[in-house]
Amino acid sequence: MALPAAAAAAYQNAARIGLSPQVPDVAPGSGAPGSFSDFLSGAVKDSINSLKQGEQATKAQAMNNSNVVDVVNSMNAAELTLDTVVAVRDKVVSAYQAIMNMPI
């Protein structure tokens, strides 16, 4: 998927988040559609796919089967994905530490 198309799809998905008129009542961790665990697992799968696409583009370039521009775009997307995952991980760790340091 081209980088502009991926960005447009991400913006559309983000816009749809606020348009839902009702959020069904579900138990936490139930795995119901629309739950946070589904969102998180989907985001992780998308991240892994982006990294795999970067690896595949690099392999194709090594075998002279790919355009350099496509490889650079794929690697930039993979790098951006990795930076985002690391930033989210750092925020989660920071939030956990802040909670653990709260007085009871």
N, CA, C and O atoms as CSV, one atom per row, in Angstrom:
chain,resi,resn,atom,element,x,y,z
A,1,MET,N,N,0.856,-1.172,0.000
A,1,MET,CA,C,0.000,0.000,0.000
A,1,MET,C,C,0.895,1.225,0.000
A,1,MET,O,O,1.839,1.307,0.786
A,2,ALA,N,N,0.609,2.168,-0.866
A,2,ALA,CA,C,1.410,3.380,-0.963
A,2,ALA,C,C,1.224,4.220,0.288
A,2,ALA,O,O,0.185,4.167,0.946
A,3,LEU,N,N,2.244,4.990,0.598
A,3,LEU,CA,C,2.235,5.790,1.811
A,3,LEU,C,C,1.085,6.794,1.853
A,3,LEU,O,O,0.428,6.894,2.889
A,4,PRO,N,N,0.798,7.554,0.768
A,4,PRO,CA,C,-0.350,8.464,0.825
A,4,PRO,C,C,-1.677,7.732,1.018
A,4,PRO,O,O,-2.557,8.212,1.731
A,5,ALA,N,N,-1.816,6.571,0.381
A,5,ALA,CA,C,-3.054,5.810,0.542
A,5,ALA,C,C,-3.191,5.294,1.967
A,5,ALA,O,O,-4.293,5.260,2.515
A,6,ALA,N,N,-2.069,4.889,2.573
A,6,ALA,CA,C,-2.100,4.419,3.957
A,6,ALA,C,C,-2.467,5.553,4.897
A,6,ALA,O,O,-3.213,5.353,5.856
A,7,ALA,N,N,-1.944,6.743,4.627
A,7,ALA,CA,C,-2.270,7.898,5.469
A,7,ALA,C,C,-3.750,8.254,5.346
A,7,ALA,O,O,-4.406,8.562,6.341
A,8,ALA,N,N,-4.264,8.212,4.127
A,8,ALA,CA,C,-5.682,8.516,3.924
A,8,ALA,C,C,-6.566,7.502,4.633
A,8,ALA,O,O,-7.581,7.863,5.228
A,9,ALA,N,N,-6.180,6.228,4.568
A,9,ALA,CA,C,-6.953,5.190,5.252
A,9,ALA,C,C,-6.912,5.386,6.762
A,9,ALA,O,O,-7.914,5.180,7.447
A,10,ALA,N,N,-5.760,5.780,7.278
A,10,ALA,CA,C,-5.636,6.018,8.717
A,10,ALA,C,C,-6.510,7.184,9.155
A,10,ALA,O,O,-7.148,7.119,10.206
A,11,TYR,N,N,-6.546,8.253,8.358
A,11,TYR,CA,C,-7.391,9.399,8.687
A,11,TYR,C,C,-8.868,9.020,8.643
A,11,TYR,O,O,-9.649,9.469,9.481
A,12,GLN,N,N,-9.252,8.198,7.673
A,12,GLN,CA,C,-10.641,7.762,7.594
A,12,GLN,C,C,-11.019,6.904,8.791
A,12,GLN,O,O,-12.110,7.052,9.340
A,13,ASN,N,N,-10.135,6.018,9.197
A,13,ASN,CA,C,-10.410,5.183,10.368
A,13,ASN,C,C,-10.508,6.032,11.624
A,13,ASN,O,O,-11.365,5.790,12.473
A,14,ALA,N,N,-9.638,7.024,11.748
A,14,ALA,CA,C,-9.681,7.903,12.919
A,14,ALA,C,C,-10.970,8.722,12.926
A,14,ALA,O,O,-11.547,8.961,13.987
A,15,ALA,N,N,-11.419,9.148,11.760
A,15,ALA,CA,C,-12.650,9.933,11.687
A,15,ALA,C,C,-13.861,9.094,12.057
A,15,ALA,O,O,-14.814,9.603,12.647
A,16,ARG,N,N,-13.830,7.805,11.712
A,16,ARG,CA,C,-14.958,6.926,12.019
A,16,ARG,C,C,-15.079,6.633,13.507
A,16,ARG,O,O,-16.161,6.275,13.973
A,17,ILE,N,N,-14.012,6.773,14.254
A,17,ILE,CA,C,-14.043,6.455,15.681
A,17,ILE,C,C,-15.063,7.323,16.408
A,17,ILE,O,O,-15.802,6.826,17.258
A,18,GLY,N,N,-15.113,8.608,16.086
A,18,GLY,CA,C,-16.032,9.513,16.764
A,18,GLY,C,C,-17.436,9.501,16.217
A,18,GLY,O,O,-18.315,10.135,16.800
A,19,LEU,N,N,-17.690,8.804,15.116
A,19,LEU,CA,C,-19.004,8.816,14.494
A,19,LEU,C,C,-19.954,7.763,15.021
A,19,LEU,O,O,-21.141,7.792,14.693
A,20,SER,N,N,-19.471,6.837,15.824
A,20,SER,CA,C,-20.316,5.761,16.328
A,20,SER,C,C,-21.370,6.331,17.266
A,20,SER,O,O,-21.015,6.923,18.285
A,21,PRO,N,N,-22.682,6.169,16.952
A,21,PRO,CA,C,-23.724,6.759,17.786
A,21,PRO,C,C,-23.861,6.073,19.140
A,21,PRO,O,O,-24.191,6.729,20.128
A,22,GLN,N,N,-23.616,4.779,19.206
A,22,GLN,CA,C,-23.759,4.057,20.455
A,22,GLN,C,C,-22.581,3.125,20.630
A,22,GLN,O,O,-22.095,2.514,19.678
A,23,VAL,N,N,-22.143,3.031,21.846
A,23,VAL,CA,C,-21.095,2.075,22.162
A,23,VAL,C,C,-21.746,0.984,22.992
A,23,VAL,O,O,-22.276,1.267,24.066
A,24,PRO,N,N,-21.719,-0.273,22.516
A,24,PRO,CA,C,-22.387,-1.329,23.264
A,24,PRO,C,C,-21.698,-1.578,24.595
A,24,PRO,O,O,-20.478,-1.463,24.714
A,25,ASP,N,N,-22.504,-1.922,25.595
A,25,ASP,CA,C,-21.955,-2.250,26.901
A,25,ASP,C,C,-21.411,-3.669,26.857
A,25,ASP,O,O,-22.158,-4.627,26.660
A,26,VAL,N,N,-20.107,-3.792,27.043
A,26,VAL,CA,C,-19.473,-5.101,27.052
A,26,VAL,C,C,-18.560,-5.178,28.253
A,26,VAL,O,O,-18.047,-4.174,28.746
A,27,ALA,N,N,-18.376,-6.388,28.702
A,27,ALA,CA,C,-17.477,-6.594,29.829
A,27,ALA,C,C,-16.035,-6.415,29.364
A,27,ALA,O,O,-15.694,-6.824,28.254
A,28,PRO,N,N,-15.177,-5.807,30.199
A,28,PRO,CA,C,-13.786,-5.643,29.815
A,28,PRO,C,C,-13.134,-6.998,29.575
A,28,PRO,O,O,-13.333,-7.949,30.330
A,29,GLY,N,N,-12.341,-7.059,28.492
A,29,GLY,CA,C,-11.619,-8.290,28.208
A,29,GLY,C,C,-12.471,-9.383,27.594
A,29,GLY,O,O,-12.019,-10.520,27.457
A,30,SER,N,N,-13.708,-9.051,27.219
A,30,SER,CA,C,-14.591,-10.074,26.665
A,30,SER,C,C,-14.286,-10.365,25.200
A,30,SER,O,O,-14.770,-11.351,24.646
A,31,GLY,N,N,-13.484,-9.505,24.573
A,31,GLY,CA,C,-13.156,-9.708,23.173
A,31,GLY,C,C,-14.307,-9.363,22.247
A,31,GLY,O,O,-14.313,-9.788,21.092
A,32,ALA,N,N,-15.279,-8.603,22.728
A,32,ALA,CA,C,-16.419,-8.223,21.907
A,32,ALA,C,C,-15.971,-7.264,20.807
A,32,ALA,O,O,-14.995,-6.534,20.982
A,33,PRO,N,N,-16.677,-7.261,19.677
A,33,PRO,CA,C,-16.305,-6.354,18.596
A,33,PRO,C,C,-16.304,-4.907,19.074
A,33,PRO,O,O,-17.198,-4.485,19.807
A,34,GLY,N,N,-15.305,-4.161,18.658
A,34,GLY,CA,C,-15.220,-2.773,19.061
A,34,GLY,C,C,-14.546,-2.578,20.402
A,34,GLY,O,O,-14.482,-1.453,20.896
A,35,SER,N,N,-14.042,-3.642,21.003
A,35,SER,CA,C,-13.399,-3.505,22.299
A,35,SER,C,C,-11.976,-3.010,22.135
A,35,SER,O,O,-11.412,-3.061,21.042
A,36,PHE,N,N,-11.409,-2.540,23.206
A,36,PHE,CA,C,-10.047,-2.025,23.185
A,36,PHE,C,C,-9.054,-3.116,22.820
A,36,PHE,O,O,-8.067,-2.848,22.135
A,37,SER,N,N,-9.299,-4.333,23.265
A,37,SER,CA,C,-8.377,-5.426,22.943
A,37,SER,C,C,-8.371,-5.711,21.439
A,37,SER,O,O,-7.323,-6.026,20.876
A,38,ASP,N,N,-9.536,-5.601,20.784
A,38,ASP,CA,C,-9.588,-5.768,19.327
A,38,ASP,C,C,-8.816,-4.659,18.630
A,38,ASP,O,O,-8.079,-4.909,17.677
A,39,PHE,N,N,-8.989,-3.441,19.107
A,39,PHE,CA,C,-8.270,-2.312,18.531
A,39,PHE,C,C,-6.761,-2.493,18.687
A,39,PHE,O,O,-5.998,-2.271,17.746
A,40,LEU,N,N,-6.346,-2.894,19.872
A,40,LEU,CA,C,-4.927,-3.057,20.138
A,40,LEU,C,C,-4.332,-4.192,19.320
A,40,LEU,O,O,-3.240,-4.047,18.769
A,41,SER,N,N,-5.021,-5.306,19.232
A,41,SER,CA,C,-4.496,-6.425,18.441
A,41,SER,C,C,-4.456,-6.062,16.959
A,41,SER,O,O,-3.535,-6.472,16.253
A,42,GLY,N,N,-5.423,-5.313,16.484
A,42,GLY,CA,C,-5.404,-4.856,15.096
A,42,GLY,C,C,-4.242,-3.923,14.814
A,42,GLY,O,O,-3.605,-4.006,13.764
A,43,ALA,N,N,-3.971,-3.035,15.759
A,43,ALA,CA,C,-2.851,-2.106,15.590
A,43,ALA,C,C,-1.519,-2.846,15.573
A,43,ALA,O,O,-0.625,-2.503,14.799
A,44,VAL,N,N,-1.386,-3.857,16.422
A,44,VAL,CA,C,-0.155,-4.646,16.455
A,44,VAL,C,C,0.019,-5.414,15.149
A,44,VAL,O,O,1.123,-5.480,14.609
A,45,LYS,N,N,-1.068,-5.995,14.639
A,45,LYS,CA,C,-0.989,-6.734,13.370
A,45,LYS,C,C,-0.621,-5.806,12.222
A,45,LYS,O,O,0.173,-6.179,11.358
A,46,ASP,N,N,-1.187,-4.600,12.201
A,46,ASP,CA,C,-0.850,-3.634,11.160
A,46,ASP,C,C,0.621,-3.229,11.244
A,46,ASP,O,O,1.285,-3.056,10.221
A,47,SER,N,N,1.121,-3.081,12.464
A,47,SER,CA,C,2.529,-2.728,12.656
A,47,SER,C,C,3.433,-3.831,12.140
A,47,SER,O,O,4.421,-3.564,11.456
A,48,ILE,N,N,3.101,-5.051,12.462
A,48,ILE,CA,C,3.908,-6.188,12.008
A,48,ILE,C,C,3.884,-6.280,10.485
A,48,ILE,O,O,4.916,-6.526,9.860
A,49,ASN,N,N,2.705,-6.082,9.886
A,49,ASN,CA,C,2.610,-6.125,8.423
A,49,ASN,C,C,3.446,-5.034,7.767
A,49,ASN,O,O,4.076,-5.269,6.736
A,50,SER,N,N,3.454,-3.851,8.356
A,50,SER,CA,C,4.252,-2.754,7.809
A,50,SER,C,C,5.738,-3.087,7.862
A,50,SER,O,O,6.469,-2.819,6.909
A,51,LEU,N,N,6.184,-3.664,8.963
A,51,LEU,CA,C,7.590,-4.042,9.081
A,51,LEU,C,C,7.947,-5.157,8.095
A,51,LEU,O,O,9.031,-5.151,7.513
A,52,LYS,N,N,7.037,-6.109,7.913
A,52,LYS,CA,C,7.283,-7.196,6.953
A,52,LYS,C,C,7.365,-6.676,5.529
A,52,LYS,O,O,8.181,-7.153,4.740
A,53,GLN,N,N,6.523,-5.698,5.189
A,53,GLN,CA,C,6.562,-5.119,3.852
A,53,GLN,C,C,7.905,-4.433,3.603
A,53,GLN,O,O,8.452,-4.515,2.504
A,54,GLY,N,N,8.430,-3.767,4.612
A,54,GLY,CA,C,9.746,-3.144,4.484
A,54,GLY,C,C,10.837,-4.177,4.259
A,54,GLY,O,O,11.739,-3.968,3.447
A,55,GLU,N,N,10.757,-5.288,4.975
A,55,GLU,CA,C,11.738,-6.369,4.797
A,55,GLU,C,C,11.640,-6.976,3.405
A,55,GLU,O,O,12.659,-7.232,2.762
A,56,GLN,N,N,10.413,-7.207,2.937
A,56,GLN,CA,C,10.223,-7.797,1.614
A,56,GLN,C,C,10.735,-6.870,0.518
A,56,GLN,O,O,11.327,-7.333,-0.458
A,57,ALA,N,N,10.514,-5.567,0.668
A,57,ALA,CA,C,10.999,-4.611,-0.322
A,57,ALA,C,C,12.525,-4.594,-0.341
A,57,ALA,O,O,13.133,-4.477,-1.406
A,58,THR,N,N,13.140,-4.709,0.826
A,58,THR,CA,C,14.597,-4.730,0.895
A,58,THR,C,C,15.152,-5.989,0.231
A,58,THR,O,O,16.146,-5.929,-0.492
A,59,LYS,N,N,14.510,-7.119,0.477
A,59,LYS,CA,C,14.946,-8.366,-0.164
A,59,LYS,C,C,14.797,-8.278,-1.675
A,59,LYS,O,O,15.674,-8.724,-2.415
A,60,ALA,N,N,13.688,-7.703,-2.137
A,60,ALA,CA,C,13.462,-7.578,-3.574
A,60,ALA,C,C,14.526,-6.681,-4.206
A,60,ALA,O,O,14.991,-6.956,-5.312
A,61,GLN,N,N,14.908,-5.620,-3.515
A,61,GLN,CA,C,15.938,-4.722,-4.040
A,61,GLN,C,C,17.286,-5.421,-4.081
A,61,GLN,O,O,18.066,-5.203,-5.008
A,62,ALA,N,N,17.572,-6.252,-3.097
A,62,ALA,CA,C,18.837,-6.984,-3.074
A,62,ALA,C,C,18.938,-7.938,-4.262
A,62,ALA,O,O,20.033,-8.241,-4.735
A,63,MET,N,N,17.796,-8.404,-4.734
A,63,MET,CA,C,17.776,-9.320,-5.882
A,63,MET,C,C,17.520,-8.566,-7.193
A,63,MET,O,O,17.256,-9.185,-8.224
A,64,ASN,N,N,17.597,-7.226,-7.153
A,64,ASN,CA,C,17.364,-6.356,-8.314
A,64,ASN,C,C,15.981,-6.563,-8.924
A,64,ASN,O,O,15.827,-6.504,-10.144
A,65,ASN,N,N,14.980,-6.803,-8.088
A,65,ASN,CA,C,13.611,-6.987,-8.551
A,65,ASN,C,C,12.686,-5.850,-8.141
A,65,ASN,O,O,11.466,-5.969,-8.257
A,66,SER,N,N,13.256,-4.752,-7.664
A,66,SER,CA,C,12.405,-3.695,-7.137
A,66,SER,C,C,12.996,-2.327,-7.462
A,66,SER,O,O,14.189,-2.194,-7.736
A,67,ASN,N,N,12.152,-1.338,-7.425
A,67,ASN,CA,C,12.541,0.040,-7.641
A,67,ASN,C,C,13.071,0.619,-6.327
A,67,ASN,O,O,12.537,0.325,-5.258
A,68,VAL,N,N,14.104,1.428,-6.407
A,68,VAL,CA,C,14.715,2.010,-5.210
A,68,VAL,C,C,13.715,2.904,-4.474
A,68,VAL,O,O,13.703,2.938,-3.244
A,69,VAL,N,N,12.891,3.615,-5.209
A,69,VAL,CA,C,11.907,4.517,-4.589
A,69,VAL,C,C,10.916,3.719,-3.749
A,69,VAL,O,O,10.559,4.137,-2.648
A,70,ASP,N,N,10.470,2.570,-4.262
A,70,ASP,CA,C,9.543,1.725,-3.505
A,70,ASP,C,C,10.189,1.208,-2.224
A,70,ASP,O,O,9.544,1.123,-1.179
A,71,VAL,N,N,11.464,0.865,-2.321
A,71,VAL,CA,C,12.181,0.378,-1.143
A,71,VAL,C,C,12.296,1.478,-0.098
A,71,VAL,O,O,12.077,1.235,1.088
A,72,VAL,N,N,12.636,2.676,-0.528
A,72,VAL,CA,C,12.773,3.799,0.407
A,72,VAL,C,C,11.431,4.110,1.059
A,72,VAL,O,O,11.375,4.357,2.264
A,73,ASN,N,N,10.352,4.103,0.284
A,73,ASN,CA,C,9.020,4.359,0.853
A,73,ASN,C,C,8.630,3.280,1.853
A,73,ASN,O,O,8.099,3.584,2.921
A,74,SER,N,N,8.889,2.023,1.512
A,74,SER,CA,C,8.561,0.926,2.427
A,74,SER,C,C,9.386,1.015,3.711
A,74,SER,O,O,8.867,0.796,4.806
A,75,MET,N,N,10.654,1.332,3.573
A,75,MET,CA,C,11.500,1.433,4.762
A,75,MET,C,C,11.111,2.635,5.626
A,75,MET,O,O,11.164,2.558,6.854
A,76,ASN,N,N,10.720,3.745,4.992
A,76,ASN,CA,C,10.258,4.902,5.762
A,76,ASN,C,C,8.983,4.577,6.529
A,76,ASN,O,O,8.824,4.977,7.683
A,77,ALA,N,N,8.076,3.849,5.881
A,77,ALA,CA,C,6.834,3.445,6.561
A,77,ALA,C,C,7.144,2.513,7.725
A,77,ALA,O,O,6.547,2.631,8.795
A,78,ALA,N,N,8.081,1.583,7.516
A,78,ALA,CA,C,8.457,0.659,8.589
A,78,ALA,C,C,9.126,1.408,9.734
A,78,ALA,O,O,8.871,1.110,10.901
A,79,GLU,N,N,9.977,2.374,9.414
A,79,GLU,CA,C,10.649,3.151,10.456
A,79,GLU,C,C,9.645,3.980,11.249
A,79,GLU,O,O,9.738,4.070,12.473
A,80,LEU,N,N,8.690,4.581,10.553
A,80,LEU,CA,C,7.653,5.364,11.229
A,80,LEU,C,C,6.813,4.475,12.144
A,80,LEU,O,O,6.465,4.870,13.256
A,81,THR,N,N,6.494,3.281,11.670
A,81,THR,CA,C,5.729,2.328,12.481
A,81,THR,C,C,6.511,1.941,13.727
A,81,THR,O,O,5.959,1.917,14.828
A,82,LEU,N,N,7.782,1.641,13.561
A,82,LEU,CA,C,8.607,1.256,14.702
A,82,LEU,C,C,8.723,2.404,15.709
A,82,LEU,O,O,8.631,2.183,16.917
A,83,ASP,N,N,8.923,3.629,15.215
A,83,ASP,CA,C,8.992,4.787,16.107
A,83,ASP,C,C,7.687,4.971,16.875
A,83,ASP,O,O,7.701,5.311,18.058
A,84,THR,N,N,6.561,4.746,16.200
A,84,THR,CA,C,5.259,4.882,16.857
A,84,THR,C,C,5.076,3.819,17.935
A,84,THR,O,O,4.605,4.114,19.033
A,85,VAL,N,N,5.450,2.581,17.618
A,85,VAL,CA,C,5.325,1.496,18.599
A,85,VAL,C,C,6.195,1.773,19.817
A,85,VAL,O,O,5.771,1.548,20.950
A,86,VAL,N,N,7.400,2.255,19.590
A,86,VAL,CA,C,8.301,2.560,20.707
A,86,VAL,C,C,7.741,3.715,21.544
A,86,VAL,O,O,7.813,3.675,22.772
A,87,ALA,N,N,7.187,4.736,20.897
A,87,ALA,CA,C,6.611,5.860,21.631
A,87,ALA,C,C,5.410,5.420,22.473
A,87,ALA,O,O,5.260,5.849,23.617
A,88,VAL,N,N,4.560,4.567,21.904
A,88,VAL,CA,C,3.401,4.067,22.657
A,88,VAL,C,C,3.878,3.223,23.839
A,88,VAL,O,O,3.358,3.348,24.948
A,89,ARG,N,N,4.866,2.366,23.598
A,89,ARG,CA,C,5.405,1.544,24.680
A,89,ARG,C,C,5.950,2.425,25.807
A,89,ARG,O,O,5.707,2.152,26.983
A,90,ASP,N,N,6.686,3.479,25.449
A,90,ASP,CA,C,7.244,4.371,26.461
A,90,ASP,C,C,6.145,5.061,27.267
A,90,ASP,O,O,6.278,5.236,28.479
A,91,LYS,N,N,5.065,5.451,26.602
A,91,LYS,CA,C,3.948,6.092,27.309
A,91,LYS,C,C,3.251,5.107,28.247
A,91,LYS,O,O,2.859,5.473,29.355
A,92,VAL,N,N,3.100,3.874,27.811
A,92,VAL,CA,C,2.463,2.858,28.656
A,92,VAL,C,C,3.327,2.594,29.884
A,92,VAL,O,O,2.808,2.505,30.997
A,93,VAL,N,N,4.618,2.470,29.698
A,93,VAL,CA,C,5.530,2.239,30.831
A,93,VAL,C,C,5.499,3.440,31.771
A,93,VAL,O,O,5.483,3.272,32.990
A,94,SER,N,N,5.492,4.641,31.217
A,94,SER,CA,C,5.440,5.850,32.039
A,94,SER,C,C,4.138,5.916,32.842
A,94,SER,O,O,4.150,6.276,34.019
A,95,ALA,N,N,3.024,5.572,32.207
A,95,ALA,CA,C,1.737,5.579,32.916
A,95,ALA,C,C,1.729,4.528,34.019
A,95,ALA,O,O,1.229,4.780,35.115
A,96,TYR,N,N,2.277,3.362,33.736
A,96,TYR,CA,C,2.345,2.301,34.743
A,96,TYR,C,C,3.180,2.758,35.942
A,96,TYR,O,O,2.794,2.550,37.092
A,97,GLN,N,N,4.318,3.377,35.663
A,97,GLN,CA,C,5.171,3.854,36.747
A,97,GLN,C,C,4.482,4.938,37.562
A,97,GLN,O,O,4.618,4.975,38.784
A,98,ALA,N,N,3.743,5.820,36.896
A,98,ALA,CA,C,3.019,6.883,37.608
A,98,ALA,C,C,1.939,6.283,38.512
A,98,ALA,O,O,1.737,6.744,39.635
A,99,ILE,N,N,1.253,5.258,38.018
A,99,ILE,CA,C,0.227,4.598,38.840
A,99,ILE,C,C,0.850,3.901,40.031
A,99,ILE,O,O,0.318,3.966,41.139
A,100,MET,N,N,1.964,3.242,39.816
A,100,MET,CA,C,2.613,2.500,40.903
A,100,MET,C,C,3.191,3.450,41.959
A,100,MET,O,O,3.349,3.060,43.117
A,101,ASN,N,N,3.507,4.687,41.572
A,101,ASN,CA,C,4.053,5.648,42.523
A,101,ASN,C,C,2.988,6.436,43.265
A,101,ASN,O,O,3.319,7.252,44.125
A,102,MET,N,N,1.722,6.214,42.954
A,102,MET,CA,C,0.637,6.928,43.622
A,102,MET,C,C,0.496,6.431,45.055
A,102,MET,O,O,0.564,5.229,45.316
A,103,PRO,N,N,0.300,7.362,45.978
A,103,PRO,CA,C,0.061,6.929,47.362
A,103,PRO,C,C,-1.329,6.315,47.493
A,103,PRO,O,O,-2.279,6.736,46.834
A,104,ILE,N,N,-1.420,5.341,48.334
A,104,ILE,CA,C,-2.699,4.653,48.543
A,104,ILE,C,C,-3.432,5.283,49.696
A,104,ILE,O,O,-4.534,4.851,50.037
